[in-house]
């Protein structure tokens, strides 16, 4: 083998090594920096939890927390801080007043911690229409119990499957956010009971029957999703309660 041929081969090898490095750099640039922990939490007790008929005269999105609800949110904030520690946190919250007020109480436990919050309309409560009427509310709840919470469409409102669809598009945003190199190690999503269940249903690919078997989370009840050691999958540390067996 001549010296010139050796030089050509070495030059080609150097080019190949350079392309390999560029490929590795490109892969690292676009890989997801998944948070180690994703926590979903339902808002604290609101006016609507005390008086279900309040939505006949006051819009659902404007319902406030009760004093009990504020205390619940304050306490769950301490619990969440014990889970996330001093690591940075990304908060996503429903724009409903009760969710905003819940986060206001939660972040009181995050003094000295770097966090950022984003209002996300796609994780709002299921839409029940505008101001409601008592006889209609009672009838709709009976029909929904018979028909199923996932497929039943509330007149002038949404079905559970509608909420599932918008939660799915929110997840697309989440995964894009995860690609940021400085994305926080923890995510906390302040939302609503049905939305929590549908988020988990979508994430873990649960069947409709299993979703229907799940009880609604209590006020300020939370669900923790932990990233596996290989950084590929999440597991649910805090399973939701069931009110009936899936069939």
C-alpha atoms as an extended CHARMM CRD file, in Angstrom:
* protein
*
       247  EXT
         1         1  UNK       CA              0.0000000000        0.0000000000        0.0000000000  PROA      1               0.0000000000
         2         2  UNK       CA              1.4710000000        3.3390000000       -1.0500000000  PROA      2               0.0000000000
         3         3  UNK       CA              1.8170000000        6.2920000000        1.2790000000  PROA      3               0.0000000000
         4         4  UNK       CA             -0.6210000000        8.3480000000       -0.7890000000  PROA      4               0.0000000000
         5         5  UNK       CA             -3.2560000000        5.6220000000       -0.5250000000  PROA      5               0.0000000000
         6         6  UNK       CA             -2.7350000000        5.4070000000        3.2320000000  PROA      6               0.0000000000
         7         7  UNK       CA             -3.2490000000        9.1570000000        3.4910000000  PROA      7               0.0000000000
         8         8  UNK       CA             -6.4790000000        8.9390000000        1.4730000000  PROA      8               0.0000000000
         9         9  UNK       CA             -7.7850000000        6.1200000000        3.6740000000  PROA      9               0.0000000000
        10        10  UNK       CA             -6.8930000000        8.0750000000        6.8120000000  PROA      10              0.0000000000
        11        11  UNK       CA             -8.6500000000       11.1540000000        5.4520000000  PROA      11              0.0000000000
        12        12  UNK       CA            -11.7820000000        9.1220000000        4.7510000000  PROA      12              0.0000000000
        13        13  UNK       CA            -11.6440000000        7.6330000000        8.2540000000  PROA      13              0.0000000000
        14        14  UNK       CA            -11.3790000000       11.1110000000        9.7410000000  PROA      14              0.0000000000
        15        15  UNK       CA            -14.4450000000       12.1790000000        7.7530000000  PROA      15              0.0000000000
        16        16  UNK       CA            -16.3770000000        9.1480000000        8.9910000000  PROA      16              0.0000000000
        17        17  UNK       CA            -15.3710000000        9.8560000000       12.5970000000  PROA      17              0.0000000000
        18        18  UNK       CA            -16.4710000000       13.4720000000       12.1780000000  PROA      18              0.0000000000
        19        19  UNK       CA            -19.8670000000       12.4290000000       10.7830000000  PROA      19              0.0000000000
        20        20  UNK       CA            -20.3340000000        9.9950000000       13.6820000000  PROA      20              0.0000000000
        21        21  UNK       CA            -19.6450000000       12.7730000000       16.1790000000  PROA      21              0.0000000000
        22        22  UNK       CA            -22.0820000000       15.1060000000       14.4140000000  PROA      22              0.0000000000
        23        23  UNK       CA            -24.7320000000       12.3640000000       14.5200000000  PROA      23              0.0000000000
        24        24  UNK       CA            -24.1900000000       11.8140000000       18.2540000000  PROA      24              0.0000000000
        25        25  UNK       CA            -24.3360000000       15.5650000000       18.9160000000  PROA      25              0.0000000000
        26        26  UNK       CA            -27.5410000000       15.8640000000       16.8730000000  PROA      26              0.0000000000
        27        27  UNK       CA            -29.1320000000       12.9620000000       18.7460000000  PROA      27              0.0000000000
        28        28  UNK       CA            -28.2380000000       14.4640000000       22.1180000000  PROA      28              0.0000000000
        29        29  UNK       CA            -29.5930000000       17.8440000000       21.0290000000  PROA      29              0.0000000000
        30        30  UNK       CA            -32.9970000000       16.3990000000       20.1470000000  PROA      30              0.0000000000
        31        31  UNK       CA            -33.3700000000       13.7840000000       22.8340000000  PROA      31              0.0000000000
        32        32  UNK       CA            -36.0140000000       14.3300000000       25.5140000000  PROA      32              0.0000000000
        33        33  UNK       CA            -34.8880000000       15.4960000000       28.9250000000  PROA      33              0.0000000000
        34        34  UNK       CA            -37.7600000000       13.8190000000       30.7040000000  PROA      34              0.0000000000
        35        35  UNK       CA            -38.5060000000       15.0340000000       34.2180000000  PROA      35              0.0000000000
        36        36  UNK       CA            -37.8720000000       12.4670000000       36.9240000000  PROA      36              0.0000000000
        37        37  UNK       CA            -41.2980000000       13.1190000000       38.4060000000  PROA      37              0.0000000000
        38        38  UNK       CA            -44.7050000000       14.2100000000       37.0400000000  PROA      38              0.0000000000
        39        39  UNK       CA            -47.3660000000       14.9840000000       39.6450000000  PROA      39              0.0000000000
        40        40  UNK       CA            -51.0320000000       15.6660000000       38.9810000000  PROA      40              0.0000000000
        41        41  UNK       CA            -53.0480000000       17.3260000000       41.7350000000  PROA      41              0.0000000000
        42        42  UNK       CA            -56.7270000000       18.1820000000       41.9240000000  PROA      42              0.0000000000
        43        43  UNK       CA            -57.7190000000       21.6340000000       43.1320000000  PROA      43              0.0000000000
        44        44  UNK       CA            -58.8370000000       22.2200000000       46.7230000000  PROA      44              0.0000000000
        45        45  UNK       CA            -62.4270000000       22.2890000000       47.9190000000  PROA      45              0.0000000000
        46        46  UNK       CA            -64.3710000000       24.9340000000       45.9990000000  PROA      46              0.0000000000
        47        47  UNK       CA            -67.7480000000       26.6170000000       46.2580000000  PROA      47              0.0000000000
        48        48  UNK       CA            -69.0740000000       24.0670000000       43.7930000000  PROA      48              0.0000000000
        49        49  UNK       CA            -68.0740000000       21.1640000000       46.0290000000  PROA      49              0.0000000000
        50        50  UNK       CA            -70.1600000000       22.6630000000       48.8420000000  PROA      50              0.0000000000
        51        51  UNK       CA            -73.0990000000       23.8240000000       46.7090000000  PROA      51              0.0000000000
        52        52  UNK       CA            -73.4480000000       21.9570000000       43.4000000000  PROA      52              0.0000000000
        53        53  UNK       CA            -76.2590000000       24.3150000000       42.3550000000  PROA      53              0.0000000000
        54        54  UNK       CA            -74.0610000000       27.4140000000       42.5030000000  PROA      54              0.0000000000
        55        55  UNK       CA            -73.3570000000       26.9820000000       38.7740000000  PROA      55              0.0000000000
        56        56  UNK       CA            -77.0040000000       27.9600000000       38.1550000000  PROA      56              0.0000000000
        57        57  UNK       CA            -76.0090000000       31.5350000000       39.0090000000  PROA      57              0.0000000000
        58        58  UNK       CA            -72.1870000000       31.6660000000       38.8530000000  PROA      58              0.0000000000
        59        59  UNK       CA            -69.9400000000       30.4960000000       35.9850000000  PROA      59              0.0000000000
        60        60  UNK       CA            -68.0410000000       27.2970000000       36.7130000000  PROA      60              0.0000000000
        61        61  UNK       CA            -64.6810000000       28.8200000000       35.7660000000  PROA      61              0.0000000000
        62        62  UNK       CA            -65.0440000000       31.5650000000       38.3970000000  PROA      62              0.0000000000
        63        63  UNK       CA            -65.7850000000       29.3650000000       41.4310000000  PROA      63              0.0000000000
        64        64  UNK       CA            -63.3850000000       30.0840000000       44.2960000000  PROA      64              0.0000000000
        65        65  UNK       CA            -61.8140000000       27.8900000000       46.9390000000  PROA      65              0.0000000000
        66        66  UNK       CA            -63.4160000000       27.7240000000       50.3540000000  PROA      66              0.0000000000
        67        67  UNK       CA            -61.2890000000       28.3490000000       53.4290000000  PROA      67              0.0000000000
        68        68  UNK       CA            -61.0730000000       24.5790000000       53.7970000000  PROA      68              0.0000000000
        69        69  UNK       CA            -59.9110000000       24.3720000000       50.1890000000  PROA      69              0.0000000000
        70        70  UNK       CA            -57.1660000000       26.9060000000       50.7900000000  PROA      70              0.0000000000
        71        71  UNK       CA            -55.9460000000       24.9440000000       53.7990000000  PROA      71              0.0000000000
        72        72  UNK       CA            -56.0010000000       21.7070000000       51.7680000000  PROA      72              0.0000000000
        73        73  UNK       CA            -53.9260000000       23.3630000000       49.0400000000  PROA      73              0.0000000000
        74        74  UNK       CA            -51.4810000000       24.7630000000       51.5830000000  PROA      74              0.0000000000
        75        75  UNK       CA            -50.9890000000       21.3260000000       53.1300000000  PROA      75              0.0000000000
        76        76  UNK       CA            -50.5770000000       19.5200000000       49.8160000000  PROA      76              0.0000000000
        77        77  UNK       CA            -47.9850000000       22.1270000000       48.8650000000  PROA      77              0.0000000000
        78        78  UNK       CA            -45.8650000000       20.9930000000       51.8150000000  PROA      78              0.0000000000
        79        79  UNK       CA            -46.2640000000       17.3740000000       50.7310000000  PROA      79              0.0000000000
        80        80  UNK       CA            -45.3170000000       18.1410000000       47.1330000000  PROA      80              0.0000000000
        81        81  UNK       CA            -42.2500000000       20.0770000000       48.2870000000  PROA      81              0.0000000000
        82        82  UNK       CA            -41.1460000000       17.0160000000       50.2670000000  PROA      82              0.0000000000
        83        83  UNK       CA            -41.3620000000       14.9940000000       47.0340000000  PROA      83              0.0000000000
        84        84  UNK       CA            -39.6200000000       17.4230000000       44.6940000000  PROA      84              0.0000000000
        85        85  UNK       CA            -37.1280000000       18.7600000000       47.2420000000  PROA      85              0.0000000000
        86        86  UNK       CA            -35.0750000000       21.7680000000       46.1760000000  PROA      86              0.0000000000
        87        87  UNK       CA            -35.0380000000       20.8380000000       42.4910000000  PROA      87              0.0000000000
        88        88  UNK       CA            -36.5950000000       23.1970000000       39.9040000000  PROA      88              0.0000000000
        89        89  UNK       CA            -40.2860000000       22.6730000000       39.1080000000  PROA      89              0.0000000000
        90        90  UNK       CA            -42.4270000000       23.3930000000       36.0620000000  PROA      90              0.0000000000
        91        91  UNK       CA            -46.0650000000       24.0460000000       36.9940000000  PROA      91              0.0000000000
        92        92  UNK       CA            -48.9260000000       23.7450000000       34.5150000000  PROA      92              0.0000000000
        93        93  UNK       CA            -52.3290000000       24.8530000000       35.7370000000  PROA      93              0.0000000000
        94        94  UNK       CA            -55.9210000000       25.0830000000       34.6030000000  PROA      94              0.0000000000
        95        95  UNK       CA            -57.0440000000       28.7150000000       34.1370000000  PROA      95              0.0000000000
        96        96  UNK       CA            -60.0950000000       28.1490000000       36.3700000000  PROA      96              0.0000000000
        97        97  UNK       CA            -60.1040000000       30.3050000000       39.5060000000  PROA      97              0.0000000000
        98        98  UNK       CA            -60.0650000000       27.3470000000       41.8890000000  PROA      98              0.0000000000
        99        99  UNK       CA            -56.9630000000       25.9140000000       40.1880000000  PROA      99              0.0000000000
       100       100  UNK       CA            -55.1910000000       29.2910000000       40.2400000000  PROA      100             0.0000000000
       101       101  UNK       CA            -55.9580000000       29.6990000000       43.9430000000  PROA      101             0.0000000000
       102       102  UNK       CA            -54.7660000000       26.1670000000       44.6320000000  PROA      102             0.0000000000
       103       103  UNK       CA            -51.4050000000       26.9250000000       43.0240000000  PROA      103             0.0000000000
       104       104  UNK       CA            -51.1540000000       30.1900000000       44.9680000000  PROA      104             0.0000000000
       105       105  UNK       CA            -51.2590000000       28.1410000000       48.1620000000  PROA      105             0.0000000000
       106       106  UNK       CA            -48.9490000000       25.4060000000       46.8640000000  PROA      106             0.0000000000
       107       107  UNK       CA            -46.1150000000       27.7610000000       45.9020000000  PROA      107             0.0000000000
       108       108  UNK       CA            -46.0110000000       29.1260000000       49.4410000000  PROA      108             0.0000000000
       109       109  UNK       CA            -44.0180000000       25.9610000000       50.1490000000  PROA      109             0.0000000000
       110       110  UNK       CA            -41.5890000000       26.7040000000       47.3000000000  PROA      110             0.0000000000
       111       111  UNK       CA            -39.7410000000       29.7110000000       48.6690000000  PROA      111             0.0000000000
       112       112  UNK       CA            -36.1420000000       29.5680000000       47.4970000000  PROA      112             0.0000000000
       113       113  UNK       CA            -36.9380000000       27.0260000000       44.7670000000  PROA      113             0.0000000000
       114       114  UNK       CA            -36.7130000000       27.8620000000       41.0830000000  PROA      114             0.0000000000
       115       115  UNK       CA            -40.0830000000       27.3250000000       39.4340000000  PROA      115             0.0000000000
       116       116  UNK       CA            -42.0540000000       28.4710000000       36.4280000000  PROA      116             0.0000000000
       117       117  UNK       CA            -45.8000000000       28.3230000000       35.8320000000  PROA      117             0.0000000000
       118       118  UNK       CA            -47.8720000000       28.1760000000       32.6670000000  PROA      118             0.0000000000
       119       119  UNK       CA            -51.6620000000       28.4420000000       32.4290000000  PROA      119             0.0000000000
       120       120  UNK       CA            -52.9070000000       25.7060000000       30.1310000000  PROA      120             0.0000000000
       121       121  UNK       CA            -56.5920000000       25.8920000000       29.0050000000  PROA      121             0.0000000000
       122       122  UNK       CA            -56.4750000000       22.3410000000       27.6530000000  PROA      122             0.0000000000
       123       123  UNK       CA            -56.3490000000       20.9250000000       31.2000000000  PROA      123             0.0000000000
       124       124  UNK       CA            -59.4570000000       22.8170000000       32.3440000000  PROA      124             0.0000000000
       125       125  UNK       CA            -62.5570000000       21.1490000000       33.7860000000  PROA      125             0.0000000000
       126       126  UNK       CA            -65.0160000000       19.2940000000       31.5650000000  PROA      126             0.0000000000
       127       127  UNK       CA            -67.3440000000       21.8720000000       30.0200000000  PROA      127             0.0000000000
       128       128  UNK       CA            -70.9020000000       21.6060000000       31.3430000000  PROA      128             0.0000000000
       129       129  UNK       CA            -72.2300000000       24.4880000000       29.2680000000  PROA      129             0.0000000000
       130       130  UNK       CA            -72.9580000000       27.9580000000       30.6000000000  PROA      130             0.0000000000
       131       131  UNK       CA            -75.2150000000       28.7580000000       33.5670000000  PROA      131             0.0000000000
       132       132  UNK       CA            -77.0880000000       25.5700000000       34.4180000000  PROA      132             0.0000000000
       133       133  UNK       CA            -80.5650000000       24.6470000000       35.6250000000  PROA      133             0.0000000000
       134       134  UNK       CA            -81.2100000000       22.3240000000       38.5670000000  PROA      134             0.0000000000
       135       135  UNK       CA            -83.6370000000       19.9850000000       36.7890000000  PROA      135             0.0000000000
       136       136  UNK       CA            -81.2580000000       19.7100000000       33.8330000000  PROA      136             0.0000000000
       137       137  UNK       CA            -78.2410000000       19.0070000000       36.0700000000  PROA      137             0.0000000000
       138       138  UNK       CA            -80.0690000000       16.2090000000       37.8920000000  PROA      138             0.0000000000
       139       139  UNK       CA            -81.2420000000       14.6270000000       34.6380000000  PROA      139             0.0000000000
       140       140  UNK       CA            -77.8170000000       14.8640000000       32.9870000000  PROA      140             0.0000000000
       141       141  UNK       CA            -76.1030000000       13.2100000000       35.9610000000  PROA      141             0.0000000000
       142       142  UNK       CA            -78.5720000000       10.3080000000       35.8890000000  PROA      142             0.0000000000
       143       143  UNK       CA            -78.1690000000        9.8490000000       32.1540000000  PROA      143             0.0000000000
       144       144  UNK       CA            -74.3890000000       10.0340000000       32.3840000000  PROA      144             0.0000000000
       145       145  UNK       CA            -74.2600000000        7.3910000000       35.1330000000  PROA      145             0.0000000000
       146       146  UNK       CA            -76.2360000000        5.0470000000       32.8910000000  PROA      146             0.0000000000
       147       147  UNK       CA            -74.4590000000        5.9030000000       29.6370000000  PROA      147             0.0000000000
       148       148  UNK       CA            -70.8900000000        6.1510000000       30.9620000000  PROA      148             0.0000000000
       149       149  UNK       CA            -68.6980000000        9.1380000000       31.8300000000  PROA      149             0.0000000000
       150       150  UNK       CA            -66.3650000000        8.7430000000       28.8500000000  PROA      150             0.0000000000
       151       151  UNK       CA            -68.7830000000        8.7760000000       25.9280000000  PROA      151             0.0000000000
       152       152  UNK       CA            -71.7450000000       10.7260000000       27.3240000000  PROA      152             0.0000000000
       153       153  UNK       CA            -71.8750000000       14.2430000000       25.9020000000  PROA      153             0.0000000000
       154       154  UNK       CA            -73.2740000000       16.9000000000       28.2120000000  PROA      154             0.0000000000
       155       155  UNK       CA            -75.8150000000       19.0820000000       26.3530000000  PROA      155             0.0000000000
       156       156  UNK       CA            -74.0560000000       22.3180000000       25.2700000000  PROA      156             0.0000000000
       157       157  UNK       CA            -70.8930000000       20.8820000000       26.8640000000  PROA      157             0.0000000000
       158       158  UNK       CA            -68.3060000000       18.1530000000       26.4300000000  PROA      158             0.0000000000
       159       159  UNK       CA            -68.0390000000       14.3930000000       26.6820000000  PROA      159             0.0000000000
       160       160  UNK       CA            -65.2080000000       12.7040000000       28.5210000000  PROA      160             0.0000000000
       161       161  UNK       CA            -63.7730000000       11.7660000000       25.1390000000  PROA      161             0.0000000000
       162       162  UNK       CA            -63.6510000000       15.4550000000       24.1770000000  PROA      162             0.0000000000
       163       163  UNK       CA            -61.5380000000       16.1550000000       27.2660000000  PROA      163             0.0000000000
       164       164  UNK       CA            -59.3800000000       13.1390000000       26.3920000000  PROA      164             0.0000000000
       165       165  UNK       CA            -58.7100000000       14.6480000000       22.9470000000  PROA      165             0.0000000000
       166       166  UNK       CA            -57.5880000000       18.0370000000       24.2550000000  PROA      166             0.0000000000
       167       167  UNK       CA            -55.4780000000       16.3890000000       26.9650000000  PROA      167             0.0000000000
       168       168  UNK       CA            -53.8050000000       14.4180000000       24.1610000000  PROA      168             0.0000000000
       169       169  UNK       CA            -52.7730000000       17.6290000000       22.4000000000  PROA      169             0.0000000000
       170       170  UNK       CA            -51.4890000000       19.0010000000       25.7170000000  PROA      170             0.0000000000
       171       171  UNK       CA            -49.2490000000       15.9310000000       25.9840000000  PROA      171             0.0000000000
       172       172  UNK       CA            -47.7750000000       16.7630000000       22.5900000000  PROA      172             0.0000000000
       173       173  UNK       CA            -46.8010000000       20.1460000000       24.0210000000  PROA      173             0.0000000000
       174       174  UNK       CA            -45.3480000000       18.4530000000       27.1030000000  PROA      174             0.0000000000
       175       175  UNK       CA            -43.1130000000       16.2360000000       24.9930000000  PROA      175             0.0000000000
       176       176  UNK       CA            -41.8910000000       19.2500000000       23.0220000000  PROA      176             0.0000000000
       177       177  UNK       CA            -41.1370000000       21.0120000000       26.2920000000  PROA      177             0.0000000000
       178       178  UNK       CA            -39.1960000000       17.9670000000       27.4750000000  PROA      178             0.0000000000
       179       179  UNK       CA            -36.7380000000       18.5260000000       24.6090000000  PROA      179             0.0000000000
       180       180  UNK       CA            -35.5000000000       21.7300000000       26.2090000000  PROA      180             0.0000000000
       181       181  UNK       CA            -32.0130000000       21.0900000000       27.5870000000  PROA      181             0.0000000000
       182       182  UNK       CA            -32.7840000000       23.0420000000       30.7650000000  PROA      182             0.0000000000
       183       183  UNK       CA            -36.2420000000       21.6080000000       31.3850000000  PROA      183             0.0000000000
       184       184  UNK       CA            -36.8940000000       21.1530000000       35.1430000000  PROA      184             0.0000000000
       185       185  UNK       CA            -36.5850000000       17.7850000000       36.8370000000  PROA      185             0.0000000000
       186       186  UNK       CA            -40.1410000000       17.9400000000       38.1600000000  PROA      186             0.0000000000
       187       187  UNK       CA            -43.5550000000       18.7360000000       36.6800000000  PROA      187             0.0000000000
       188       188  UNK       CA            -46.6630000000       19.5250000000       38.7280000000  PROA      188             0.0000000000
       189       189  UNK       CA            -50.0230000000       19.7890000000       36.9570000000  PROA      189             0.0000000000
       190       190  UNK       CA            -52.8130000000       21.5250000000       38.8920000000  PROA      190             0.0000000000
       191       191  UNK       CA            -56.0800000000       20.4770000000       37.3290000000  PROA      191             0.0000000000
       192       192  UNK       CA            -59.4650000000       18.8090000000       37.9230000000  PROA      192             0.0000000000
       193       193  UNK       CA            -60.5950000000       15.3250000000       38.9140000000  PROA      193             0.0000000000
       194       194  UNK       CA            -61.9390000000       14.0820000000       35.5830000000  PROA      194             0.0000000000
       195       195  UNK       CA            -59.0500000000       15.6600000000       33.7140000000  PROA      195             0.0000000000
       196       196  UNK       CA            -56.5770000000       13.8900000000       36.0050000000  PROA      196             0.0000000000
       197       197  UNK       CA            -58.1290000000       10.5130000000       35.2750000000  PROA      197             0.0000000000
       198       198  UNK       CA            -58.2230000000       11.1520000000       31.5320000000  PROA      198             0.0000000000
       199       199  UNK       CA            -54.6000000000       12.3320000000       31.5120000000  PROA      199             0.0000000000
       200       200  UNK       CA            -53.5150000000        9.0920000000       33.1690000000  PROA      200             0.0000000000
       201       201  UNK       CA            -55.7760000000        7.0600000000       30.8940000000  PROA      201             0.0000000000
       202       202  UNK       CA            -54.1460000000        8.6300000000       27.8490000000  PROA      202             0.0000000000
       203       203  UNK       CA            -50.5810000000        8.3590000000       29.1850000000  PROA      203             0.0000000000
       204       204  UNK       CA            -50.8040000000        4.7300000000       30.2870000000  PROA      204             0.0000000000
       205       205  UNK       CA            -53.1610000000        3.6270000000       27.4880000000  PROA      205             0.0000000000
       206       206  UNK       CA            -55.8860000000        2.4340000000       29.8530000000  PROA      206             0.0000000000
       207       207  UNK       CA            -59.0630000000        1.0310000000       28.2890000000  PROA      207             0.0000000000
       208       208  UNK       CA            -62.3620000000        2.8660000000       28.6720000000  PROA      208             0.0000000000
       209       209  UNK       CA            -63.6680000000        0.2000000000       31.0510000000  PROA      209             0.0000000000
       210       210  UNK       CA            -60.8050000000        0.7910000000       33.4570000000  PROA      210             0.0000000000
       211       211  UNK       CA            -61.3110000000        4.5530000000       33.3340000000  PROA      211             0.0000000000
       212       212  UNK       CA            -65.0010000000        4.0780000000       34.1560000000  PROA      212             0.0000000000
       213       213  UNK       CA            -64.0530000000        2.0230000000       37.2260000000  PROA      213             0.0000000000
       214       214  UNK       CA            -61.9720000000        4.8080000000       38.7600000000  PROA      214             0.0000000000
       215       215  UNK       CA            -63.3230000000        7.0400000000       41.5130000000  PROA      215             0.0000000000
       216       216  UNK       CA            -62.8710000000       10.7680000000       41.1660000000  PROA      216             0.0000000000
       217       217  UNK       CA            -59.8710000000       12.0230000000       43.1860000000  PROA      217             0.0000000000
       218       218  UNK       CA            -60.6870000000       13.9350000000       46.3630000000  PROA      218             0.0000000000
       219       219  UNK       CA            -59.8790000000       17.6350000000       46.6380000000  PROA      219             0.0000000000
       220       220  UNK       CA            -56.0760000000       18.0810000000       46.6000000000  PROA      220             0.0000000000
       221       221  UNK       CA            -55.5500000000       14.3570000000       46.0890000000  PROA      221             0.0000000000
       222       222  UNK       CA            -52.4920000000       13.8240000000       43.9030000000  PROA      222             0.0000000000
       223       223  UNK       CA            -50.9640000000       11.1780000000       41.6410000000  PROA      223             0.0000000000
       224       224  UNK       CA            -47.2000000000       10.7310000000       41.2500000000  PROA      224             0.0000000000
       225       225  UNK       CA            -45.5640000000        9.3730000000       38.0930000000  PROA      225             0.0000000000
       226       226  UNK       CA            -41.9250000000        8.2870000000       38.4860000000  PROA      226             0.0000000000
       227       227  UNK       CA            -39.4250000000        7.9540000000       35.6360000000  PROA      227             0.0000000000
       228       228  UNK       CA            -37.7840000000        4.5250000000       35.4080000000  PROA      228             0.0000000000
       229       229  UNK       CA            -34.0390000000        4.0700000000       35.8490000000  PROA      229             0.0000000000
       230       230  UNK       CA            -33.5760000000        3.6500000000       32.0720000000  PROA      230             0.0000000000
       231       231  UNK       CA            -35.3760000000        6.9900000000       31.4810000000  PROA      231             0.0000000000
       232       232  UNK       CA            -37.8370000000        5.4320000000       29.0440000000  PROA      232             0.0000000000
       233       233  UNK       CA            -41.0480000000        4.7950000000       30.9590000000  PROA      233             0.0000000000
       234       234  UNK       CA            -43.0800000000        6.1800000000       33.8450000000  PROA      234             0.0000000000
       235       235  UNK       CA            -44.8140000000        4.1990000000       36.5580000000  PROA      235             0.0000000000
       236       236  UNK       CA            -47.6980000000        5.3600000000       38.7300000000  PROA      236             0.0000000000
       237       237  UNK       CA            -46.5270000000        5.4800000000       42.3340000000  PROA      237             0.0000000000
       238       238  UNK       CA            -49.9650000000        6.4010000000       43.7020000000  PROA      238             0.0000000000
       239       239  UNK       CA            -52.7140000000        4.3590000000       42.0160000000  PROA      239             0.0000000000
       240       240  UNK       CA            -56.1690000000        5.9080000000       41.8840000000  PROA      240             0.0000000000
       241       241  UNK       CA            -59.0160000000        4.4700000000       43.9080000000  PROA      241             0.0000000000
       242       242  UNK       CA            -61.6880000000        2.3700000000       42.2000000000  PROA      242             0.0000000000
       243       243  UNK       CA            -65.3970000000        2.6030000000       42.9030000000  PROA      243             0.0000000000
       244       244  UNK       CA            -66.2990000000       -0.4850000000       40.8820000000  PROA      244             0.0000000000
       245       245  UNK       CA            -64.4890000000       -3.3350000000       39.1730000000  PROA      245             0.0000000000
       246       246  UNK       CA            -63.6030000000       -2.9340000000       35.4900000000  PROA      246             0.0000000000
       247       247  UNK       CA            -65.5180000000       -5.3140000000       33.2310000000  PROA      247             0.0000000000
